Amino acid sequence: MQEQHAWSGRFSEPVSELVKKYTASVNFDLRLAEFDIEGSLAHATMLHKAGVLSDADLAAIRRGMADILSEIRAGEFDWRVDLEDVHMNIERRLTDKIGDAGKRLHTGRSRNDQVATDIRLWLRAQIDAIVPLIGELKTSLLDLADEHADTVMPGFTHLQVAQPVTFGHHMLAYVEMLSRDAERMGDCRRRVNRLPLGAAALAGTTFPIDRHYTAELLGFDDVCHNSLDAVSDRDFAIEFTAAASLVMVHLSRLSEELILWMSPRVGFIDIADRFCTGSSIMPQKKNPDVPELVRGKSGRVVGHLMALITLMKAQPLAYNKDNQEDKEPLFDTVDTLIDTLRIYADMMRGITVKPEAMRAAVLQGFATATDLADYLVKKGLPFRDSHEVVALAVRHAEGQGVDLADLSLSVLQGFSALIAEDVYVVLTPEGSLAQRDHVGGTAPAQVRAAIARHRQLLG
């Protein structure tokens, strides 16, 4: 006997098997199942309060849904492609179990507002899982920064040695980025946490529903205030994927640095063996596969963002079948981000820093040249003139194959008579760091203060 769909009465012939397979979403949207049940139970409770469902119907729905939830969690639920999606699978199973009461559950709603509600419930839960994972990664970075608050390394611009910083200060830059990422997730959650249920297909319903009561039952902050908008837009999913893309971009940048720093030509760090792999042909190789893969997966998540924006850009109001394509990019974005945050927090605990290599690199690039220019300004020389004086001194030192700090006082005074014996204090990397003792600066005292501030914020 041909399976009858909820809408099949309108049609004179059955849907082809190819179309069933092409349009079905149950193979991926079944992960919404528990949230679909949660939304349905709240809807039933609201309908009962409004006098639409009887006591007996509500009790039967609750009993049937509890059984179905147990089947799903036990892996015993029979998901059927011919029933299209997670919603119809659960509704059909409920009706098989409790009869007409199951058919009454869909009163006053559509699959359009139902799926929009399910996605928001699911995404809200994922954001609530992601924010603590960002916090765990921040803690790993803070621990590393704390250990190396005094460790000198070259700061770079254009990948050229620029000025001395500390490794702790460098790690704190990523802590700041991740802090903004967590803020964005919180901001996004507020817009996710609005209830579409009650919009029905697109125009609302004729039944005496209480949307604010349903929102209260489900923990939503508010309702979506326009029924057309409630069922048709996925900007909340796009916003989340944009926030997720930024997290991945930040981790991609850190990955690029870890890969460079681990190279024997740089040798600033080592990554624990458990996060690396070898070569099938070159026995000496130790490859930083995890950061390389994170760098690659960032493109995957950014691609999902582009897919969702493109999906939405040309749709007329209200709901269109196009929106079935919102789930897989969103699901994969969440999966990728969660997996990446977990492995990254662990990987950063397995970083070994090589302070000697970092300090040697600082001494190779005239990193204290700006400090010498500032020194001359403090002696009364205009900055542009001091810039020229130091540039000449750097050129001379480069020709001699030495650092500025290796030039004798008499040689330095040949470039400016303002230079005195105290100049050597500012020409060391440690002296350079110590002078930048202000909020946001790289002085070790400021690094430790910033670490303490972040730890307090993390609780």
Contacts in CASP RR format, 6 or more apart in sequence:
PFRMAT RR
TARGET T0000
AUTHOR 0000-0000-0000
METHOD contacts of the structure
MODEL  1
MQEQHAWSGRFSEPVSELVKKYTASVNFDLRLAEFDIEGSLAHATMLHKA
GVLSDADLAAIRRGMADILSEIRAGEFDWRVDLEDVHMNIERRLTDKIGD
AGKRLHTGRSRNDQVATDIRLWLRAQIDAIVPLIGELKTSLLDLADEHAD
TVMPGFTHLQVAQPVTFGHHMLAYVEMLSRDAERMGDCRRRVNRLPLGAA
ALAGTTFPIDRHYTAELLGFDDVCHNSLDAVSDRDFAIEFTAAASLVMVH
LSRLSEELILWMSPRVGFIDIADRFCTGSSIMPQKKNPDVPELVRGKSGR
VVGHLMALITLMKAQPLAYNKDNQEDKEPLFDTVDTLIDTLRIYADMMRG
ITVKPEAMRAAVLQGFATATDLADYLVKKGLPFRDSHEVVALAVRHAEGQ
GVDLADLSLSVLQGFSALIAEDVYVVLTPEGSLAQRDHVGGTAPAQVRAA
IARHRQLLG
2 14 0 8 1.000
3 82 0 8 1.000
3 83 0 8 1.000
5 15 0 8 1.000
5 83 0 8 1.000
5 84 0 8 1.000
5 88 0 8 1.000
6 88 0 8 1.000
6 91 0 8 1.000
8 14 0 8 1.000
20 81 0 8 1.000
20 82 0 8 1.000
20 84 0 8 1.000
21 81 0 8 1.000
23 84 0 8 1.000
23 321 0 8 1.000
23 324 0 8 1.000
24 81 0 8 1.000
24 82 0 8 1.000
24 84 0 8 1.000
24 85 0 8 1.000
25 84 0 8 1.000
25 85 0 8 1.000
25 86 0 8 1.000
25 324 0 8 1.000
25 327 0 8 1.000
26 79 0 8 1.000
26 80 0 8 1.000
26 81 0 8 1.000
26 83 0 8 1.000
26 84 0 8 1.000
26 85 0 8 1.000
26 86 0 8 1.000
26 89 0 8 1.000
27 79 0 8 1.000
27 81 0 8 1.000
28 327 0 8 1.000
28 328 0 8 1.000
28 331 0 8 1.000
29 85 0 8 1.000
29 86 0 8 1.000
29 115 0 8 1.000
29 327 0 8 1.000
30 79 0 8 1.000
30 86 0 8 1.000
30 89 0 8 1.000
31 122 0 8 1.000
31 331 0 8 1.000
32 86 0 8 1.000
32 115 0 8 1.000
32 118 0 8 1.000
32 119 0 8 1.000
32 122 0 8 1.000
32 327 0 8 1.000
33 72 0 8 1.000
33 77 0 8 1.000
33 86 0 8 1.000
33 90 0 8 1.000
34 69 0 8 1.000
34 72 0 8 1.000
35 118 0 8 1.000
35 121 0 8 1.000
35 122 0 8 1.000
35 125 0 8 1.000
36 86 0 8 1.000
36 87 0 8 1.000
36 90 0 8 1.000
36 114 0 8 1.000
36 118 0 8 1.000
37 65 0 8 1.000
37 68 0 8 1.000
37 69 0 8 1.000
37 90 0 8 1.000
38 121 0 8 1.000
38 218 0 8 1.000
39 114 0 8 1.000
39 117 0 8 1.000
39 118 0 8 1.000
39 121 0 8 1.000
39 197 0 8 1.000
39 218 0 8 1.000
40 61 0 8 1.000
40 65 0 8 1.000
40 90 0 8 1.000
40 105 0 8 1.000
40 114 0 8 1.000
41 61 0 8 1.000
41 62 0 8 1.000
41 65 0 8 1.000
42 197 0 8 1.000
42 214 0 8 1.000
42 217 0 8 1.000
42 218 0 8 1.000
43 105 0 8 1.000
43 109 0 8 1.000
43 197 0 8 1.000
43 214 0 8 1.000
44 53 0 8 1.000
44 57 0 8 1.000
44 58 0 8 1.000
44 61 0 8 1.000
44 62 0 8 1.000
44 105 0 8 1.000
45 58 0 8 1.000
45 214 0 8 1.000
45 217 0 8 1.000
46 209 0 8 1.000
46 210 0 8 1.000
46 213 0 8 1.000
46 214 0 8 1.000
46 217 0 8 1.000
47 53 0 8 1.000
47 58 0 8 1.000
47 107 0 8 1.000
47 108 0 8 1.000
47 207 0 8 1.000
47 209 0 8 1.000
48 54 0 8 1.000
48 55 0 8 1.000
48 57 0 8 1.000
48 58 0 8 1.000
49 210 0 8 1.000
49 213 0 8 1.000
50 207 0 8 1.000
50 208 0 8 1.000
50 209 0 8 1.000
50 210 0 8 1.000
51 208 0 8 1.000
52 107 0 8 1.000
52 108 0 8 1.000
52 207 0 8 1.000
52 208 0 8 1.000
53 61 0 8 1.000
53 101 0 8 1.000
53 104 0 8 1.000
53 107 0 8 1.000
56 101 0 8 1.000
57 101 0 8 1.000
57 102 0 8 1.000
57 104 0 8 1.000
60 98 0 8 1.000
60 99 0 8 1.000
60 101 0 8 1.000
60 102 0 8 1.000
61 94 0 8 1.000
61 98 0 8 1.000
61 101 0 8 1.000
61 102 0 8 1.000
61 105 0 8 1.000
63 98 0 8 1.000
64 94 0 8 1.000
64 97 0 8 1.000
64 98 0 8 1.000
65 94 0 8 1.000
67 97 0 8 1.000
68 77 0 8 1.000
68 90 0 8 1.000
68 93 0 8 1.000
68 94 0 8 1.000
68 97 0 8 1.000
71 77 0 8 1.000
71 93 0 8 1.000
77 89 0 8 1.000
77 93 0 8 1.000
78 93 0 8 1.000
79 89 0 8 1.000
80 89 0 8 1.000
80 92 0 8 1.000
83 89 0 8 1.000
83 92 0 8 1.000
85 111 0 8 1.000
85 115 0 8 1.000
86 118 0 8 1.000
87 111 0 8 1.000
87 114 0 8 1.000
87 115 0 8 1.000
87 118 0 8 1.000
88 111 0 8 1.000
91 102 0 8 1.000
91 105 0 8 1.000
91 106 0 8 1.000
94 102 0 8 1.000
94 105 0 8 1.000
95 102 0 8 1.000
95 103 0 8 1.000
107 207 0 8 1.000
108 198 0 8 1.000
108 200 0 8 1.000
108 205 0 8 1.000
108 207 0 8 1.000
108 209 0 8 1.000
109 197 0 8 1.000
109 198 0 8 1.000
109 200 0 8 1.000
109 205 0 8 1.000
110 199 0 8 1.000
110 200 0 8 1.000
110 201 0 8 1.000
110 202 0 8 1.000
110 231 0 8 1.000
112 199 0 8 1.000
112 200 0 8 1.000
112 201 0 8 1.000
112 202 0 8 1.000
112 231 0 8 1.000
112 318 0 8 1.000
112 319 0 8 1.000
113 196 0 8 1.000
113 197 0 8 1.000
113 198 0 8 1.000
113 199 0 8 1.000
113 200 0 8 1.000
113 201 0 8 1.000
113 230 0 8 1.000
113 231 0 8 1.000
114 197 0 8 1.000
116 196 0 8 1.000
116 197 0 8 1.000
116 199 0 8 1.000
116 230 0 8 1.000
116 231 0 8 1.000
117 195 0 8 1.000
117 196 0 8 1.000
117 197 0 8 1.000
117 218 0 8 1.000
119 234 0 8 1.000
119 237 0 8 1.000
119 326 0 8 1.000
119 327 0 8 1.000
119 330 0 8 1.000
120 192 0 8 1.000
120 193 0 8 1.000
120 194 0 8 1.000
120 195 0 8 1.000
120 196 0 8 1.000
120 220 0 8 1.000
120 236 0 8 1.000
121 218 0 8 1.000
123 192 0 8 1.000
123 236 0 8 1.000
123 237 0 8 1.000
123 240 0 8 1.000
123 330 0 8 1.000
123 334 0 8 1.000
124 189 0 8 1.000
124 192 0 8 1.000
124 193 0 8 1.000
126 334 0 8 1.000
126 338 0 8 1.000
127 185 0 8 1.000
127 186 0 8 1.000
127 188 0 8 1.000
127 189 0 8 1.000
127 192 0 8 1.000
127 240 0 8 1.000
128 189 0 8 1.000
129 338 0 8 1.000
130 185 0 8 1.000
130 244 0 8 1.000
130 334 0 8 1.000
130 337 0 8 1.000
130 338 0 8 1.000
130 341 0 8 1.000
131 182 0 8 1.000
131 185 0 8 1.000
131 186 0 8 1.000
133 338 0 8 1.000
133 341 0 8 1.000
133 342 0 8 1.000
133 345 0 8 1.000
134 178 0 8 1.000
134 181 0 8 1.000
134 182 0 8 1.000
134 185 0 8 1.000
134 247 0 8 1.000
134 341 0 8 1.000
135 178 0 8 1.000
135 182 0 8 1.000
135 458 0 8 1.000
136 341 0 8 1.000
136 342 0 8 1.000
136 345 0 8 1.000
137 178 0 8 1.000
137 341 0 8 1.000
137 344 0 8 1.000
137 345 0 8 1.000
137 348 0 8 1.000
138 175 0 8 1.000
138 178 0 8 1.000
138 179 0 8 1.000
138 182 0 8 1.000
138 454 0 8 1.000
138 458 0 8 1.000
139 345 0 8 1.000
139 455 0 8 1.000
139 458 0 8 1.000
140 344 0 8 1.000
140 345 0 8 1.000
140 346 0 8 1.000
140 348 0 8 1.000
140 349 0 8 1.000
141 171 0 8 1.000
141 172 0 8 1.000
141 174 0 8 1.000
141 175 0 8 1.000
141 178 0 8 1.000
141 348 0 8 1.000
142 171 0 8 1.000
142 172 0 8 1.000
142 175 0 8 1.000
142 451 0 8 1.000
142 454 0 8 1.000
142 455 0 8 1.000
142 458 0 8 1.000
143 349 0 8 1.000
144 167 0 8 1.000
144 168 0 8 1.000
144 171 0 8 1.000
144 348 0 8 1.000
144 349 0 8 1.000
144 351 0 8 1.000
144 353 0 8 1.000
145 167 0 8 1.000
145 168 0 8 1.000
145 169 0 8 1.000
145 171 0 8 1.000
145 172 0 8 1.000
145 175 0 8 1.000
145 447 0 8 1.000
145 451 0 8 1.000
146 168 0 8 1.000
146 448 0 8 1.000
146 451 0 8 1.000
147 353 0 8 1.000
148 166 0 8 1.000
148 167 0 8 1.000
148 168 0 8 1.000
148 171 0 8 1.000
148 353 0 8 1.000
148 355 0 8 1.000
149 166 0 8 1.000
149 168 0 8 1.000
149 169 0 8 1.000
149 444 0 8 1.000
149 447 0 8 1.000
149 448 0 8 1.000
149 451 0 8 1.000
150 166 0 8 1.000
150 444 0 8 1.000
151 166 0 8 1.000
151 167 0 8 1.000
151 168 0 8 1.000
151 353 0 8 1.000
151 355 0 8 1.000
151 358 0 8 1.000
152 164 0 8 1.000
152 165 0 8 1.000
152 166 0 8 1.000
152 167 0 8 1.000
152 355 0 8 1.000
152 358 0 8 1.000
152 359 0 8 1.000
152 362 0 8 1.000
152 429 0 8 1.000
152 430 0 8 1.000
152 433 0 8 1.000
153 164 0 8 1.000
153 165 0 8 1.000
153 166 0 8 1.000
153 167 0 8 1.000
153 170 0 8 1.000
153 268 0 8 1.000
153 358 0 8 1.000
153 359 0 8 1.000
153 361 0 8 1.000
153 362 0 8 1.000
154 161 0 8 1.000
154 162 0 8 1.000
154 163 0 8 1.000
154 164 0 8 1.000
154 165 0 8 1.000
154 358 0 8 1.000
154 361 0 8 1.000
154 362 0 8 1.000
154 365 0 8 1.000
154 367 0 8 1.000
155 161 0 8 1.000
155 162 0 8 1.000
155 163 0 8 1.000
155 164 0 8 1.000
155 165 0 8 1.000
155 170 0 8 1.000
155 367 0 8 1.000
156 162 0 8 1.000
160 365 0 8 1.000
161 361 0 8 1.000
161 362 0 8 1.000
161 364 0 8 1.000
161 365 0 8 1.000
161 366 0 8 1.000
161 367 0 8 1.000
162 367 0 8 1.000
163 367 0 8 1.000
163 368 0 8 1.000
163 370 0 8 1.000
163 371 0 8 1.000
163 432 0 8 1.000
164 362 0 8 1.000
164 367 0 8 1.000
164 368 0 8 1.000
164 429 0 8 1.000
164 432 0 8 1.000
164 433 0 8 1.000
164 442 0 8 1.000
165 433 0 8 1.000
165 442 0 8 1.000
166 433 0 8 1.000
166 442 0 8 1.000
166 444 0 8 1.000
166 447 0 8 1.000
167 353 0 8 1.000
167 355 0 8 1.000
167 358 0 8 1.000
168 447 0 8 1.000
169 441 0 8 1.000
169 442 0 8 1.000
169 446 0 8 1.000
169 447 0 8 1.000
172 447 0 8 1.000
172 450 0 8 1.000
172 451 0 8 1.000
172 454 0 8 1.000
174 250 0 8 1.000
174 253 0 8 1.000
174 254 0 8 1.000
175 454 0 8 1.000
177 250 0 8 1.000
178 247 0 8 1.000
178 250 0 8 1.000
179 454 0 8 1.000
179 457 0 8 1.000
181 243 0 8 1.000
181 246 0 8 1.000
181 247 0 8 1.000
181 250 0 8 1.000
184 243 0 8 1.000
184 246 0 8 1.000
185 240 0 8 1.000
185 243 0 8 1.000
188 236 0 8 1.000
188 239 0 8 1.000
188 240 0 8 1.000
188 243 0 8 1.000
190 221 0 8 1.000
191 235 0 8 1.000
191 236 0 8 1.000
191 239 0 8 1.000
192 236 0 8 1.000
192 240 0 8 1.000
193 219 0 8 1.000
193 220 0 8 1.000
193 221 0 8 1.000
193 222 0 8 1.000
194 220 0 8 1.000
194 221 0 8 1.000
194 222 0 8 1.000
194 223 0 8 1.000
194 224 0 8 1.000
195 211 0 8 1.000
195 214 0 8 1.000
195 215 0 8 1.000
195 218 0 8 1.000
195 220 0 8 1.000
195 222 0 8 1.000
195 223 0 8 1.000
195 224 0 8 1.000
196 223 0 8 1.000
196 224 0 8 1.000
196 230 0 8 1.000
196 231 0 8 1.000
197 211 0 8 1.000
197 214 0 8 1.000
197 218 0 8 1.000
198 204 0 8 1.000
198 205 0 8 1.000
198 209 0 8 1.000
198 211 0 8 1.000
198 214 0 8 1.000
198 223 0 8 1.000
198 227 0 8 1.000
198 230 0 8 1.000
199 224 0 8 1.000
199 227 0 8 1.000
199 228 0 8 1.000
199 230 0 8 1.000
199 231 0 8 1.000
200 227 0 8 1.000
200 231 0 8 1.000
201 231 0 8 1.000
201 318 0 8 1.000
201 319 0 8 1.000
202 227 0 8 1.000
202 228 0 8 1.000
202 231 0 8 1.000
202 232 0 8 1.000
202 317 0 8 1.000
202 318 0 8 1.000
202 319 0 8 1.000
203 227 0 8 1.000
203 228 0 8 1.000
204 227 0 8 1.000
211 223 0 8 1.000
212 223 0 8 1.000
215 221 0 8 1.000
215 222 0 8 1.000
215 223 0 8 1.000
223 230 0 8 1.000
224 230 0 8 1.000
227 318 0 8 1.000
228 317 0 8 1.000
228 318 0 8 1.000
229 317 0 8 1.000
231 318 0 8 1.000
231 319 0 8 1.000
232 315 0 8 1.000
232 317 0 8 1.000
232 318 0 8 1.000
232 319 0 8 1.000
232 320 0 8 1.000
232 323 0 8 1.000
233 312 0 8 1.000
234 308 0 8 1.000
234 311 0 8 1.000
234 312 0 8 1.000
234 323 0 8 1.000
234 326 0 8 1.000
235 312 0 8 1.000
237 308 0 8 1.000
237 326 0 8 1.000
237 330 0 8 1.000
238 305 0 8 1.000
238 308 0 8 1.000
238 309 0 8 1.000
238 312 0 8 1.000
240 330 0 8 1.000
240 333 0 8 1.000
241 301 0 8 1.000
241 304 0 8 1.000
241 305 0 8 1.000
241 308 0 8 1.000
241 329 0 8 1.000
241 330 0 8 1.000
241 333 0 8 1.000
242 305 0 8 1.000
244 301 0 8 1.000
244 305 0 8 1.000
244 333 0 8 1.000
244 334 0 8 1.000
244 337 0 8 1.000
245 298 0 8 1.000
245 301 0 8 1.000
245 302 0 8 1.000
245 304 0 8 1.000
245 305 0 8 1.000
247 337 0 8 1.000
247 341 0 8 1.000
248 294 0 8 1.000
248 297 0 8 1.000
248 298 0 8 1.000
248 299 0 8 1.000
248 301 0 8 1.000
248 302 0 8 1.000
248 336 0 8 1.000
248 337 0 8 1.000
248 340 0 8 1.000
249 298 0 8 1.000
249 302 0 8 1.000
251 294 0 8 1.000
251 298 0 8 1.000
251 340 0 8 1.000
251 344 0 8 1.000
252 294 0 8 1.000
252 295 0 8 1.000
252 296 0 8 1.000
252 298 0 8 1.000
252 299 0 8 1.000
254 291 0 8 1.000
255 291 0 8 1.000
255 292 0 8 1.000
255 294 0 8 1.000
255 295 0 8 1.000
256 291 0 8 1.000
256 295 0 8 1.000
258 269 0 8 1.000
258 271 0 8 1.000
258 288 0 8 1.000
258 291 0 8 1.000
258 351 0 8 1.000
259 288 0 8 1.000
259 291 0 8 1.000
259 292 0 8 1.000
259 295 0 8 1.000
260 266 0 8 1.000
261 267 0 8 1.000
261 268 0 8 1.000
261 269 0 8 1.000
262 268 0 8 1.000
262 269 0 8 1.000
262 270 0 8 1.000
262 271 0 8 1.000
262 288 0 8 1.000
266 357 0 8 1.000
266 361 0 8 1.000
267 354 0 8 1.000
267 357 0 8 1.000
268 353 0 8 1.000
268 354 0 8 1.000
268 357 0 8 1.000
268 358 0 8 1.000
268 361 0 8 1.000
269 351 0 8 1.000
269 352 0 8 1.000
269 353 0 8 1.000
269 354 0 8 1.000
270 351 0 8 1.000
270 352 0 8 1.000
270 354 0 8 1.000
271 288 0 8 1.000
271 290 0 8 1.000
271 291 0 8 1.000
271 347 0 8 1.000
271 350 0 8 1.000
271 351 0 8 1.000
271 352 0 8 1.000
272 347 0 8 1.000
272 350 0 8 1.000
272 351 0 8 1.000
272 352 0 8 1.000
273 286 0 8 1.000
275 288 0 8 1.000
275 289 0 8 1.000
275 290 0 8 1.000
275 343 0 8 1.000
275 346 0 8 1.000
275 347 0 8 1.000
275 350 0 8 1.000
276 286 0 8 1.000
276 287 0 8 1.000
276 288 0 8 1.000
276 289 0 8 1.000
276 290 0 8 1.000
277 287 0 8 1.000
277 289 0 8 1.000
278 285 0 8 1.000
278 286 0 8 1.000
278 287 0 8 1.000
279 285 0 8 1.000
279 287 0 8 1.000
290 343 0 8 1.000
290 344 0 8 1.000
290 347 0 8 1.000
291 347 0 8 1.000
294 340 0 8 1.000
294 343 0 8 1.000
294 344 0 8 1.000
297 336 0 8 1.000
297 340 0 8 1.000
300 332 0 8 1.000
300 336 0 8 1.000
301 333 0 8 1.000
301 336 0 8 1.000
301 337 0 8 1.000
303 329 0 8 1.000
304 329 0 8 1.000
304 330 0 8 1.000
304 332 0 8 1.000
304 333 0 8 1.000
305 333 0 8 1.000
307 325 0 8 1.000
307 329 0 8 1.000
308 326 0 8 1.000
308 329 0 8 1.000
308 330 0 8 1.000
311 322 0 8 1.000
311 323 0 8 1.000
311 325 0 8 1.000
311 326 0 8 1.000
315 322 0 8 1.000
315 323 0 8 1.000
359 429 0 8 1.000
362 429 0 8 1.000
363 403 0 8 1.000
363 405 0 8 1.000
363 429 0 8 1.000
364 403 0 8 1.000
365 403 0 8 1.000
366 394 0 8 1.000
366 397 0 8 1.000
366 398 0 8 1.000
366 403 0 8 1.000
366 404 0 8 1.000
367 429 0 8 1.000
367 432 0 8 1.000
368 404 0 8 1.000
368 405 0 8 1.000
368 426 0 8 1.000
368 427 0 8 1.000
368 428 0 8 1.000
368 429 0 8 1.000
368 431 0 8 1.000
368 432 0 8 1.000
369 390 0 8 1.000
369 391 0 8 1.000
369 393 0 8 1.000
369 394 0 8 1.000
369 404 0 8 1.000
370 390 0 8 1.000
371 426 0 8 1.000
371 427 0 8 1.000
371 431 0 8 1.000
371 432 0 8 1.000
371 435 0 8 1.000
372 386 0 8 1.000
372 390 0 8 1.000
372 393 0 8 1.000
372 404 0 8 1.000
372 423 0 8 1.000
372 426 0 8 1.000
372 427 0 8 1.000
373 383 0 8 1.000
373 386 0 8 1.000
373 387 0 8 1.000
373 389 0 8 1.000
373 390 0 8 1.000
374 386 0 8 1.000
374 426 0 8 1.000
374 435 0 8 1.000
375 419 0 8 1.000
375 423 0 8 1.000
375 426 0 8 1.000
376 385 0 8 1.000
376 386 0 8 1.000
376 389 0 8 1.000
376 390 0 8 1.000
376 416 0 8 1.000
376 418 0 8 1.000
376 419 0 8 1.000
377 383 0 8 1.000
377 386 0 8 1.000
379 418 0 8 1.000
379 419 0 8 1.000
380 418 0 8 1.000
381 389 0 8 1.000
381 416 0 8 1.000
381 418 0 8 1.000
386 416 0 8 1.000
389 415 0 8 1.000
389 416 0 8 1.000
390 415 0 8 1.000
392 415 0 8 1.000
393 404 0 8 1.000
393 407 0 8 1.000
393 412 0 8 1.000
393 415 0 8 1.000
394 404 0 8 1.000
396 407 0 8 1.000
396 411 0 8 1.000
396 415 0 8 1.000
397 403 0 8 1.000
397 404 0 8 1.000
397 406 0 8 1.000
397 407 0 8 1.000
400 406 0 8 1.000
400 407 0 8 1.000
403 427 0 8 1.000
404 412 0 8 1.000
404 427 0 8 1.000
405 424 0 8 1.000
405 427 0 8 1.000
405 428 0 8 1.000
409 419 0 8 1.000
409 420 0 8 1.000
409 421 0 8 1.000
409 423 0 8 1.000
412 419 0 8 1.000
412 423 0 8 1.000
413 419 0 8 1.000
425 431 0 8 1.000
426 432 0 8 1.000
426 435 0 8 1.000
433 442 0 8 1.000
433 443 0 8 1.000
433 444 0 8 1.000
434 443 0 8 1.000
434 444 0 8 1.000
435 443 0 8 1.000
436 442 0 8 1.000
436 443 0 8 1.000
436 446 0 8 1.000
437 443 0 8 1.000
437 445 0 8 1.000
437 446 0 8 1.000
438 446 0 8 1.000
439 446 0 8 1.000
439 449 0 8 1.000
440 446 0 8 1.000
440 450 0 8 1.000
441 447 0 8 1.000
END
